[in-house]
Amino acid sequence: MVAPGGGAGGCPARWPAAEELDIARKKVAEISGRDEQEVRVAACPYRICPLGAHIDHQGGVVTAMTINYGVLLGFVPFNGSEVLLQSGQFEGVIRFRVDDLQKPIDKPENINWESYARGAVYALQNSGYDLRKGIIGYISGVKGLDSSGLSSSAAVGIAYLLALEHVNDLVISPVDNIQLDKYIENKYLGLKNGILDPSAILLSRYGYLTFMDCKTASPSYVCFSELSKSQQPQGQLPFKILLAFSGLQHNLPKKSGYNMRVFECKEAARALLHASGCEDTPNILSNVDPVVYEAQKYVLEENLSRRAEHYFSEMKRVTKGRDAWARGNLQELGQLISASGRSSILNYECGNKEMIQLYEILLKAPGVLGARFSGAGFRGCCLAIVESERAEDAAAYVRAEYEKAQPELVSRIPADRRVLVCEPGDAARVILPDPHLRS
């Protein structure tokens, strides 16, 4: 998880660029009075979930990969136990001590950019880790990409975890950091998130699709077809990732839709388990055998029936997607991604008029192989996989068509952030100073 300036998985370094690292180091040097060559940078990429939408909290199997955009936290150790932080997106300065007892957020509206730093300390404190040193840091994400369904909040939480662990000489595995980030989200912030987001950010490898069994917390990797890879120069994959932004943004804790869907899935599991005589089994849909589901699904109320149908059909799509990815069959993978998007709308009932419009525009764009919502689907962006050589044409088409459909919303999005053409990325890591640049 620690790399001297390059990718963690052996691919050509795509993100962060040298210029981005220089900015982070300069900012921390200004704040701390230390030399730029003392500054470490926690690089935590944003993530997408091609298949496995909305089933991580039910113990399902999800897929993930990161992209070449994300959160950078430049930091140096504090000569003591204090944390001192500034942000590229938010005003003010955060100051607190790592030996102060942190208490969970009592109301969702009290969550702000300070909460994730305190939440990281809270998670480490309550997991038995000894924190003696704080950090002086500068954190920055990509303007316009926060609250967009790319797990920017998980990236921020993981960045703080990695930095605090680094300065306190704590050796913590990626799998354990997944649970620590979940601790931030569930215990400190009061969200009911599963482990999809931190798993993607901490475990992804360039050229691979990450599969996470959220019931057992066990990851596996499938390499993109070697035949397809060998035909691409310098290991380039034959597709790009398109991110199209809706202009709708709100903090997930302030909306009831996400937590309500989690509750409904558990209620569906409870009804199915009860009907099959397994009342004492934990109420998550992964504990329901698919054969039992087919035999007992008639007992479900209409909305619970839709939630269960999404779960079980999505699990099938994940299995088929694994095979399609391994064979390099992007057409089949794209069809499965689009089917996941339709099920999110019809069965999971997330999204809204604007998000559905954006999804449908993406499906018509030249070279797009498949599309769906990104994140919970109640706001933010849609993702698509697109043929590499047609990516720019697709982006131009989506920009123009969505502006026709939603001119007011589009006016809120920076012109260079309305549609992004991205590449797959690597895992979160701490980037050390290059020893060759020391004077």
N, C-alpha and C positions, 0 to 999 in steps of 0.2 A: 504493500500500500504506500510505500515511500519511494518516489522516483526522482532522480536528479534532472528535472526539467522536461521529461518526455512522457510518452504514454505508458500506462501501466501494463498494457497487454501486448506490447511488441509491435503495434502499428505505427505508421508515420505520425508524428505528433501533429494533431490538427487543432486542438484547443487545450489550454489557452495559448494565444499567440504571444510572442515575445513582448510586443507592445503592451498587451494587457498586464503581463507580469510586471513590467517596468512601472506602470502606473500604480499598481498595488504596493510595490516596494517603496516607491517615492513617497506615497501618502503615509505609510507607516513610519518611514524615516523622519518625515516632517513632524508627525505627532509625538514620536518617542525620543527624537534626538539621537537615534542610533544610526549606524551605517547601513546603507541599503543592502549590503551583502550579508547582513545578519538576519534579514527578513525571510521567513518561510511563507509559503502560500498554500492554503488549503483550497484545492480546486475541486468543486463539486458540481458535476454537470446536471442539467435538467434531463428528464426522462420522458419517454413515450411508452405506451402499452399497446402494441399492435393487436393483441388478442388477450382475452381474460378480463375484460372490463367488468367491474363491479362485483367480482366474486372472490376477491382476496379476503374480505372480512368473513366469508363463509367457508374458508379453508380450501378454496379452489386452487387450481393450477393456473398461473398467470405467466404471460410473456412480457419481456421488457428489453429495451435498449436505451442507451443514453444518446444525446445529441451534442454537437460541437458548440453549445452555448451553456452557460451556467453561472454559478456563484463563485466569486473569488474572495477569500479572506486572507489578507496579508497580516502577519502577526510576528511579534517577538515576545519572549518571556518578560513578564513584569518582575521587577526585583522585589517581590513580595507577593501578597495574596490578592491584589486588586485586579479587577478587570476594567479596562478603559477602551471604549469602542466608539468609532465614528462610522457613518454610512454614506455611501454614494447616492442613495435614494431618499434618505430621511434626515431631517434636521436634528440637531442636538447631539449630546454626548452621553453615553451610558457609563456609569461608574457604580460598581459594587464589589464585594469581596467574595472569593470562592469559599471562604470559611463561614460566611453568613448562611443561616438556615433558610432555604427557599421554600415558599409555600405555593401550592397549586393555584392557578387562576380561578377565581370564584365566579366570574361572569364572562361570557364570550366577548362582550363589548370592551373588556379591559385588555384584550390581546393587542399588542403592538410590536414594533420591531425589537424592543428590548426583551420581550417575552422568550424568544428563542434562545438567547444567550443564557438567561436565567434558567430556562428549562433544561439546557444541556448540563448546567451545574447541578440542578435538582436530580436529573437522571443518574449522573455519576455518583452524587452523594448517597442516594437511596439504593444504589447497587453495590455499595461497599467499597468504592474506590476513594483513595486518599488524595485530595486536591490541596496542594500547598502553594502552587504558583498560579498566578493569573496571567493574563495576556494584555498587551496593547495591540489593538487591531483596527483594520479598516476593511469593511465588507461592502461588496458591490455586486449586484446582479445586473441583468440586462434590462435596461429601461423599457417598460411596456410589456415585459414577459412575466412579471409577478401577477399572481391571481389569475393565471391563464390556463390552468389545468396541466402544467408541466412539472408539478411537484417542486415549485420554488421554495416552499416552506420546508419540505424535507431536506432539500439541498442546503438551506441555511442552517437547520438544526445539526446536520451532519458536519458541516464546516466547523461549527463551534465545538462539537465533540472531538473532531480530529485535532484541532488546535490545542484544546485543553489537555488532551491525552499526550500530545507531542511534548509540550513543555513540562508535563509532570512525569515523563518517562513511563507512561502506561502503555503496555503492549496489549492491545485489545483487537480481537479478530474482526473481520468484516461481519461475520454472522452475529457476533455479540453486539456490534454497533447497530445492526438492524434492530435488535431488541431495545437498545438504549434510545434510538430515535423514536421507536414506538412508545417508549415510556414517556418521552417528551410530549408526543401527540395525545396519548390516551390519558396519562396520569396528571400531567402538568397543564395541558391546554384543554382537556375535556372532550377531545374529538374521539370518534370511534373508528379511526383509520386502521386498516390492516397493515401488512408488511410489504405490499407491492412497491411503494415509493422508495423506501430506504433500500430494499433489495436491489432494485434496478440501479440506483445510484452507486451502491457499494460493490456490486458484483458484476456489472456488465463488462464485456470484452469486445473490442472492435472485431467485426467479422462474425460474431456469434450472436445468436438469439438466446437470451437467458430465460430459463424456465424455473419458476419458483413454486414449489408445493407449499402453499401457505398453511396447510394443516401440520406438516412435519417440519416446516422451515428448512427444507433441504433444496438446494439449487442444483441445476444441471445446465449444460450448455450444448447447443447444436451449432456446428460450424456451417456457414453458408456453403452450398455445393462447391466442392473443389473444382469441378469442371467449369462452372461459371466464373469462379475466381481466377482461374488460370488464363481466361480469355481477357482479363482486365489488366491494364498497365499498372504496375506497382501496387497490386493488391486492391485496386479500387473496386468497390462494389457497384453493380450495374443499376443502382437506383439511388434516388435522393428522397429525402423526407420533406414534405411540404407542410408548413404550419400556417394556417389561416386564422386570423384573429377576429373575433366577433365585435369587439368594443364593449362587451358586457363584462364587468368586473365587480366582484364583491368577495368578502372573506367568507370562506366555507362555514365557520362557526356561527355566522349571523343568519344563516338560512337553515330552515328545518328539513329541506328536501333530502339531504344526504343521510342524516341520522334516521329520518323516517324510513328510508329504503332499507337501511340496515335492520331496523326493527321489524319491518314486514318480512324480510327474508328469514329472520329468526322465528317469526310466527308461523311462516309456511313450514319451516323445518319441524317446529313443535307439533303442528297438526299431523304431518306425515309420520313422524316418529310415534306419536300417540296412536295413530290408526294402525301401525304395524306392531304395536305392543312393546315399543322401546322408549317408554316414558322417561326413564332415568338417564337416557343418553343426552349429552349436551346439544342444545338446539342450534345447530348449524347445518346447512344443507349438505356439506361434505360427509356428514354422518348418515345421510339417507342413501341407501343403495339405489342406483338408477332403476333397477327392476322393481323395487318397492315404490319408487316415484311413479312409474308407469301404471302400477296396479292401484295405487291409492290416491292419485292426483285429483280424482273426482271429489274428494272431501274438502278441497281448498275453496275458499271464497274467491271471487273473480280477481281481485287485485293481488291476492297471495298466489293465485295460480299463475299470473303473469310473471311475478318475481321468480318463482320456482322454474318456470319454463325458460326464463333467461339464463338462470344458473346452469341448468342441465344442457341446454343447447350450446351455451358458451364453452362448457367443458369439452363437448364434442368438437367445436371449432378449434380449440387449443390443440387437441390431439391431431386433427387433420393438418393444422398449420405447422406443427412440428415436422411432419413428413414433407409438406410442401417446401418449407425452408431448407431442409436437408437436401432435397433434390434440386434446389435452385429454381423452383417453379413459382415465379413471381405472379403470374396470372392467377393461379389457384390461391396463393396467399392473399392477393388483393381481393378476390371474391369473398374470401372468408372474413377479411377485415370489414368489408362493406356490409356483409350479413350481420356482423357484430354490431355495426352502427344501427342497422334497422331494428335489431332486437332491443338495443338500448332505448330506442324511441318507442317501440310498440309494447314491449314486455316490461322493461325496467322503468319506462315512462319518465325518463329524465330529458333534459333539453327543453327548448321553448321555440317559438316561431323563428326567431333570429338564428339560433344554432342549427335548426333543421334546414333553414334556407341555405346556410353556409355549407352544410353537409351535402345537400343536393347539388349545389353549384360545383363543389369539388368533384363529385361523381361524373360531371359532364366535361370537366377540364381535359384538354389534350394530354395524353400520356399518363393520366392518373389510373392506377391499377386498383386502388381500394382506398376507402376513407371511413372515418368514424370520429366521434367526439374524443377530445383528450381530457383526462381527468374525470371528475364526477359528472360533467355534462350539463351543469346548470348555468355555466358561463364560461368565458375564456376562449378557447380555440378548438378547431378541428385539425386533425392530422390526416395526411395522405401519403402513400408511397407512390412514386412517380418514376417513369423511365428517365434515366439521367439526362439523355440528350434532349428531352422535351420539358425539363423542369422549369426553365425560364418562361417558356410559352404558357405552361400551365399556371404559373404564378401570375403572369400578366392577365390571363383570362379571369382568374378568380378575383383579382383586385378590381377589375372593371365591372364584373357582374355583381359582386357584392355591394359595390358602391352604388350601382343602380338600385339595388333592392333596399339598402339601408344607408342612405347618404348621411343622415345625422350621426349614426353610430360610427361610421367610417371616419367622419371628421374628428372624432375623439382619439383616433389611433395615429401615432406618428407615421408619416408617409413611408419611412423605411422599415416599419414594423408591421405593416398590414398583412403581408405574406412573406414568409421567410423560406428560403431554400436551404436545408440543413443536410448534414452528413451524420451517419452513426458515430458515436463517440466511444469513450473508454470509462473506466471506473473512477470514483473519487479517490483522491490521493493528496499527500502533502509533497509539495515540490520544494526541494532544498536549493539553497543558493549554489550557483555553479562555482566550484572551487577555482576554476581557471580564470575567473574574472576578479579574483581577489588581488588587491595591490600588494 
